[in-house]
Amino acid sequence: MAVKTTPLEFLFPYIKGSTFSDVSAGIFRGRINFPCGFFEKMKSSSRRRSAFGIYQSQLKKEDETSQKEEERVTKPSGSKKRAHEDNSSSRTSKKVSKLGSTKSLYSDGTNGNFDHEEHTPDILEPKQKGKGKLLSKANKLRQSLGLSSRKKKRNGYRSYDRVDLQQENMKSASNLTVHSLPVDRPDRTDSETGNDDQAGQEEQANVNLEQEEIEADRIFSWLISPVKADKFFSDVWEQKPLLIKRHHMTYNDGWFSTKELDAILRQHRVQFSVNLDVTSYKNGVRETHNPTGRALAPVVWDFYENDCSVRFLNPQAFSHSVWKLTSLLQEYLVAWLVLMCKQLLYLTPPGSQGFAPHYDDIEAFVVQLEGRKHWRLYNPRNDAEALPRYSSGNFSQEEIGEPILDTELVAGDVLYFPRGTIHQADTPSDTHSLHITLSTYQKNSWTDFMEKLIPGALQIAVEEDREFRQGLPLNYLDFMGVANSESNSKERSDFLKKVEKLMMKLVSHAPVDAAADQLAVGVLHDCLPPVLTEGEAKKSVFGGDSSWKDGKIADKVTFSEDTEVRLIRKGVARLVVEGEVVSVYHTLENSRVYHEKELDSLEFGLEAGPLIESILSSFPDYIKVKDLPHEDTTYKIDLVTLLYEKGILVRK
């Protein structure tokens, strides 16, 4: 079902004290209101009961290393500061600023319209000594997600020191702060690592049994470890780049590999331009070399051997591991910030660059999977290009100035940078590079919210306020318009005052909650369908219902007033009021291909609203059918059965 676009059909104001009986009686003339709490509350990190806290409690048996790590995120160590100050080869000043400084993010010296004062890249670099706990957590998480757990490679593994930044060619701006996070790891044998992994499997099995949805929080913790989520969103998000150098080449294993890409090209009908691009950037010119038709493996590898980069546009449609990991990450981000997560894979041959310098309209997490890649990040050129709503075209090297971060990502590293950050990347001559870019927060600004809010407010004002329907002054064209902009006439002054008055009155008609619901519907359309755990599947229509046995139907599921149900996953469904019906939009039937089909929805009468709201708001707890707010038991059972058969609910 397509989302309705007429403002009155989806934008409704908020009136305190209204009830469902009020609405059904129609006394608000199409302005539908619900008691406080009817709509699922707009997501707020400050009110959210986060499973991330559960994840932290699972690790409380470890020592206080994580506490010390968090403190070092906010306070650069003295040794790192001295090492940075001693780097006489830096192109810029040697002064290191602490968090809270007023150094500018922008090349023109302005600070932009941000609430935080510090907008400079952070580099988090653990000690080489003892990173076992960090890697052990990654292995445990991979096991809990059903991914392979790989031992550290002994050959070809480079040893790093805390003050190895000069050798890494880190070029810093005057306001670049370098942080060092010591994570102790004693040397271990392969057998010791195996024992640790086995213990992790036992621990995670217990966690999944009691709290299956914990995986969504753990995947984001794995992505940005050792940084804490609350620190990331308060001190880094939308403000400045963050580089996490782990020096563990297997840390990001489980996402994807070039071997898997080769298998996909041979086993699936991957299409040029639709699923895959081949590009190059030479002598300042960026080109796309896509032929038509299927991207067969020999053809793609021929482009690769001729210094072309390979961009896989929708790996989640072909790779189960990418689908699973990104759907879990998406679930966590939707819970925090009402946004989705997309992904692109980039394979670049040695000594090559696939794309010109540019900026994007998304928040980007670059996860290095194989090889190495040389990255350069640049400030937005001016305030207008900070936090852009649209991506830029290609820039020349002369247009972008000096980099604020010049570094090489190695397998296991992660780089985050906000939208508007100009960037370019190339590979060294002795190795290829494979990375996945996780992009999110596209078109999720206040402007996008206002685009939903203001048309609805205006339409409501037209219906309810006579002043908005009054005609314009008969001679207004005589004193308004560009040609009259310098006029100081009384008629012009009165006209402008009238406009200001109506704009102020418009605020009182703004349907804020309904606009949020409509943005949420768009987010759900962008989302991947969830990857269910074995336990979830058994309790849902996808694995626990009727089957054919011995010539008849067996194991048929029935519902009674004592049946307990809950939403199958957090964030997969949204209740929206549209005219005289309530609609439940959900992601269960979304495609793994972006926007391949319309978002699925179910329509009910207004009386179903309180029942559905009770189910959604009770997550992650189960609720009995008899406890749903409706007098008719048969009606409640029928509604719950329908939601179950669409995959939206699980039974206990």
N, C-alpha and C positions, 0 to 999 in steps of 0.2 A: 504494500500500500504506500503510495507516494505521500509525502508530507504536504499537508494543505498549506497554501501560501497566502490566502486572504487574511489580513490582520485580525478581523473579528473572529475568525474561526480558530485562532490559536492564542491570541494575546488577551488575557483577562486580568483585571485589576485585583488588588488585594483589599478586602473590606473586613475589618475586625468584627467578630460576632456572628458572621453568616454561617448557616448550617446547610446540610444537604436538603432538608425540607424546604429551606428558603429557595435553594436553587431549583428543585423540582417544581416548586410553585411558580417559578419564573418571575419572581418579583424584582429581580435585578436586570430584566430586559436584556438578556444575553451576556451580562457581565457575571461570569461564574466565579464564585468564591468558595473556599473550603475552610473549615475550622483549622485553627493553628495545628500544624502537624500532619494535615492531609497529604500534601505533596511531600515526596521524599526530600529531606533537607538538602539545600545546596551544599556541595562538598566543602569542608573547611578543615584544614590540617590541625587547627587548634582544638576542634571538637572531636576529631576522628579517634575512634578506639583502634589504635594501630597494632597489627600483629607483629610489627617490627619490635615492639617491646617484648613480645613472647620470644622472638628470635634472640634478643639480647639475654633474656633470662636463661635460655638453653645453654648459653656460653659462660654463665656466671661461675662455673667451676674452674675456669681458667684464671690465671693470675691477673693483676691489675694493669696489664700491658695496654689494653684498650683505653683505659682512663688516661694513661700517660700519652698515648697517641693523640687523643682528642685535645689535650692541653697543648701539644706541640703543633697542632694544626693552626692554633690561634697565636702562638708565640714562636717566631723563628729562633732556632738555637744559635747560641753565640758563635759556635765554631763555623756554622754555615754562613753567618753574617760576615765573619772575618774573611772566610774564603772568597766570598763574593767581592768584598771590598779590595782584596788583593789582586783581583783580576785586572791587570793594567791594560789588557787588550780590548776591553769593552769599548764599543763605539760611543757609548753614552756615559753619563755620570755614574760614579761608583756608589752613590748613596743608596742604601737599602731602606725602604720604608716598612713600617709595621702595619698590621691591620688597623684600620681606622685613620690612616693618613688621608689627606685631601688631594693626592696626586691625581691628575686627570687621565681618563681613559681615552680621550680624543686628541687627535693630532693638532686641533686648533686651540687646545687649552681649556675647552669647556668641560664641565662635568656631566652634562646630559641631565635628563629628568629622572634620576634614580634616587631612591631613599638611602642607599648605602654610599659611604664615602670612598671606599676602597674598590677600585675596578681593575686591578692588575692581576696577571696570571699567577697562580700558585703552582709550585712544583712539589709534589710529595714523593719522596724517595727513601724507601726503607734501607737500613743497613744491610750489607751482605750477610752479616753474622745472624744466623738463626731466623729464617722466615718460615719455619715449619708450620707454625700455627696458621699463618696466612694461607699457605698452600694447602694445609690440611682441611681448612674450612672450605676451600674451593673444591677439593676432591669429595668431601662429604656432600656438598650441595649437588655436584654432578651426579653422584650416586643416587641421591634422593629424587632427582629428576629423571633417572633412567638413562643417564649419559655415561660414556666411558670415563674412567678415572685413570689418568696416565702418570707414570712415574717420571721424575725429572731426568732429562737427558744428561748423562755424565760427560759425553764428548761434545766439544764445541760450545760449552757453556762458559760465558764470559763472567769474570769476577769484577765486581764494582766496589768502589769505596764511597763513603759519604760525601767526600769533597772532590768527586770525579767530574764535576760539571765542566771544567775547562776542556777536558778531553772529549766531552760530549758535544762541544761546540754550542753551548747554550748562550745565545746572545740576548742580553737583557736590556730593557729600557730602564731609565733611571728610577722608575717606580715599581720595578719587578721585585717581588718578595719570594725568596726561596725557602722552602720548608723541608726539614728532614724528619722522617718518622721512623724511629728505630723499632724494628720488630725482631725480637731475638729468635734465633733458630739454631739449635745445636745440629752438628752434622749427624746424619742418620744413614743407616744402611737401607737397602731396598726392602729387606724383611721387616724392619721396624716400621717403615712407611706402610707396608701392607697391614700390619697389626692395627695401626692407627686408622686406616681406612675401614677395617672390619668393625672397629668400635664405632666409627661414624655411621655405618650402616645400621647398627643396632639402635643407636640413639635416634636416627632419623625415622626408623620404622615406628618407634613410639610416638614421635611427633606427628607423623602422618595419620596415625590411628586416631589421635585426639583432635587434631586441628589441621585438616587437609589444606585449608586456604592459606596456611603459613608460607607456602612456597612462593607466593607472589611477592611477599616482603623479602624473603631470603634472596630472590634473584636480583633485586635492586641492591641489596647489601653486598652481594658478590660483585656486582658491576662496579661500585664505587669504593669498595673496601681499600684502605682502612678508614675512609672518611665516613662519618656518621650522617645519616639522612637529614636530620634536623639542621646540622651545621651546613650541609651542602645547600639546602634550600634557603637558609637564612643568609649565608655569607657568600655564596658563589652563583647560584641560579640567576640567570638574566643579567649578571653583573660583570663577570670576568672569566677568562679561561682557567681551566684546572687540568694540570698534567699529573698523572699518577704513574710513576715508573716503578715497576715491581721487580724487575730482573728475574722473573720466573717465566720462562718461555712457554710453559705448558699451562699457565694460569687460565688462559681464555679458551683452552681446549673444550670441545663440545659444541661450539657454535656451528662451524663449517670448515671445510678444507678444500684445497684444489683437487684432491682426489675425488671428493664428492661432486664437485662441479663437472669433472670429466664424465663421471657416471651419469649425471643428470642429462648432459648433452647427448649422450649415446642412447639413453633409455626413454627420454621424454621429447615431446615436440616443442622445443624451445624456439621461439620466433624472434628474429631480429626486429629491433625497434619496439616490439610489444613486451618482450621479456629480457632482452639483452642488447646492449650497445657496444660497439668497438670505437674507441676514440683515440685521438693523438693531440699533442700540443708541441709544436716545433717552430722555432724562429718566431715566437710570438703569435702564432696562428693556431687556433683550436679547431679541429675538424672531427666530424662523425663519419665513419666509413661503412655504415650499415648497408649490406645488400638486402634484397628482398627474400622472403621465405624463411625456411627453417635454419636455425643456427646449429649446423652439424659440427661435431667435435673437430674433425680435421680442418674445417674452414676457420673456426674460431682460433685454433692453435696456430694456423698460418698467419692470421692477423697478429697474434701475440708475438710470434717470432719476428715480425716486422715492426716491433716496437709500438704496438697498439695496446692500450689499456682495455680491459674487459669490465663492463659494468652490468651486473646482474640486477635487474630492476625489481623483481618480486620473488626473492629466494624462498619466502615462506610458502609459496604455492607449490614448490617442488621438494623442499627439505623439511622433514618432520622436526628435526632439532631446532631449526630457525623458527618454525611455527610455534613450537612449544615454548621456547625461551622468550620470544617476543610477545606471545599472548599473555604469559605470566607477568612480564614486565609492564605490558599495557594495562593489566588488571590493577597493578600497584599504582601506576601513574594516574589512571582514571579515578581511583579512590582518593588520591591526594589532590589532583589538580584539574579534573575533568578534561582529559586530553588523551589522545591516542599515540601510538608509537608505530612508525614505519621503519623500513630497513632497506638498505642498498648494500650490495657487495661489490668491492673494487679489487680487481686483480691487475697489477701493474708489472710489466717485465723489467729486468735490470736496466738501469740507466735511462729511464723514461719518465715522462710526465703526461698525464692524460687530459688535464683540464687547466684552463687559464685561471689566474687569480680572480676571485669573485666572492660575494657573500650570499648567504642563504636566508630564507625566511623562517627557519626552524632552529630549535635548540638541538645541538648535535653532540652525540657521544660516539667517538671513534674508537672502536675496539680492534686492536692489532692482533691478528690471528696467526700469520706466518710472515717470516722475513722481516725486513726493516723498511721504513719510509721516512724521508726527510720532510718535516712540516715547518712552514713559516706562517705565523699569524700576524695580522696587522690591525691597528685601531680603525674603527669607522672614520671615514675622512671628515665627517662633520656630524653635527647633532641630528640632522635630518635622516641620516643613514643608520642611526642607532636603533635597534629593535625594529627593523623594517617589516612591513606587511607583505612585501614581495621580494623575490630574489633579484640580484643585480645581473647585468650583462657581464661580459668579460672585460677585465681591466688590463691595461699594459703595465709593465713593471714600473714605468715612470709615474704612474698615477697613484701608486699605493704607498710610497714612502718606505721607511725602515721598519722591519718586523719588531713586534714586542716580544715574540717568542720564536726562537729558531732551534729546533730540536729534532731528534731522530727517534721515532717510535720503534720499539722492538717487540716481538711477539710477547704477549702478556701485559703490555701497557694499555692505558686508556687515556684519551684526551677528550675533554669537554670544552665547548666554546659556545657563547650565546649567538643568537641570530644577529646578523649585521657584522660579525667578525670576518674581515677579509682573510682568505686563506688560499694557500697553494701547497702542493705536495709532489715530490718526485722520489724515485728510488735510486739508491747508490748503484754503482756499476757492477757490483759483485753479488747481488741477490734480488729476488723478486719480492713483492709485497702483496699480502692479502689482508684486507680489513673489512669490517662491516660497520656501516654508519647507521646508528639508531637515531632517527629524527622525530621530534615531537614538538608540541605547542604551536602548531601552525594555525594562524588565524584564530587565536584564542585571546585577543586583546580586548580592552575596554571598547575600542571602536567596533569590534565585531558584536559585542553585547549590545551596544547602542543601536546598531543597524537592525537588530531584532526589536529593541525596546521602543524607539521613537516612532516608527510607523504605527505600531499598535496604540501607543499613547495618543497620537493624533487622531486616529480613527475613533477611539473612545471619546475623546474630547468633542469631536464633531457631533456625536450622538447625544451627548449629555450636557453640553454647554452652548447655550444660544449665542454667546459672544463670538465663538469660533465660526458660526455660520453667517454672521453679519457681513454685508458687502463691503468691499474696499471703497475708499473715498472716490467720488466720481472723477476728480481731476488728479489722481495720484501720479499719473505719468508725467505731469507737468513739473513735479518737484522731486521725483525719484528716478534712479538710474545713474549710470556712470557719469553722464554729462552734467548731472546736478549734484554730484558727490561733494562739491565744495560749497554748496549753498547753505546758508544759515537761516533759511526762512522758517517761520513758525509752523507752516504746514509740514515741512520735512521733519522738524523736531517732534511734532505731535505724532507723526507716523512712526518714527523710531521708538518713541515711548510706548506706543500701542504694541509694536512687535515685541518689545522687552516684556511687557505685561503678559502677553499671551504665552511667551516662552516660559515664564515663571509659573503660570497656571498649568502648563502642560505637564510639569513634574508631578502634580497631584494625580494625574491620570495614568502614570506610568505603570504597566503591568510587569513588575520586576520578576516575580517568580515564574510567570508564564514564559517570559523571554528566556530565562535560564533553562526551562524545560526544553524549549525549542533548540537552543544551542546544544543541549545534551543529546537530543535526537540526532543532530548532525554528527556528534562525536560517535554515537553508537553505530551509525552507518559506516564510519571510517574504520571501525574496530575489526580485528580478526575474530573468528569464532573461538570459544575457549577450548583448550585441550583438557579433557577430563581425566582425573585420576581413576584408577581401577575401582576404588571405593565409590566415587561419585557415579561412575557408569552403572554399577550394580544397583544403586538406589534410584536410578533414573529410568526413563523410557528407552534410553540408548543401550541398556544392558540387563535390566532387571525385570523385564515384563514378559508377556506371553511368548510361548515357543511351541513348536510342533513336535509332539512326542507320541510315538506308538499310535499314529492315526488320529490324534485329537489334540486340541489346544490344552497346554499345561501351563502352570505357574502364572495364571492370569491375576493381575493386580486389581484389587477393588479398594474403594475408599469408604470409610465410615466417619462418624463424628469424632471418633477417638484417634483417627489417623493424624500423625504429626508430619508436617511438611515445612520446607524452607526453600528460599531461593537457591538455585544450583551454584551460582558464583556471584560474588559481589560485583556490582556495576554492569551486569549483563542485561538489565531490563530497566525501563523508565516508564512511569505513569504520567500521561499527559491528557489534559482535558481539551477536547476539540468539539465545539458546538454542543450538541445534546448527547454526546457519548464520551466515555473515557477510553483511551487507547493505551495498550501496553506494547511499547516498542522493545525489541530484544535482538541480541546478536547471535542467537543459537543457530540461525539459518543463514548467517553471513557467509560469503565465499572467502576462500583464502586469497583470491585475486581481488585487488582493491576495486570496490564499487562495481563488481561484475553483475550484481543484482540489486534491486531495491531493498531497503530495510523492511523486515517483516514486522507485522503488528497484528494485534487482536483488538477488536472493538467490543465494548460492553455498554450497557446502560449506566446512567449515573449512579444507580444504587450499588453497583459493583465497586465503586471507588474506595469506600472505607475498607472493604475486605482486602483489596489488592494492596492498599497502603499499609495495612497491618502486616501483611506477609513481607513486603519489601523492607519495612522499618525494623522488623524483628531479627533480620539477619545479623549475626550467624546462628542465632538460636532458632530452634524449631518451634512451631506453634500448632496447637491442635485445631482441627476443623471446627469443633464446637465452640472454641474461643473467638472465632472470627465474628466481627460485629454485624450480624444479620439474624433476623428471627427465623427465617426459613432454612431448615437444615438441608433439605433437598437442593435448594439453590446454592448453598455453600459447597456441598459435595460436587455438584455439577461444575461449578466454577473452578474448584481445585483440580478436578479431573481433567478439564480442558487445559489448564496451565501445565499440568504434569505431562499430558500427551504432546504438548508443544516443546517439551524439554526444559521449560523454565523452572520447574520445581523438582525437588527430590523428596522422597519419603524416608522416614526414619526406620 
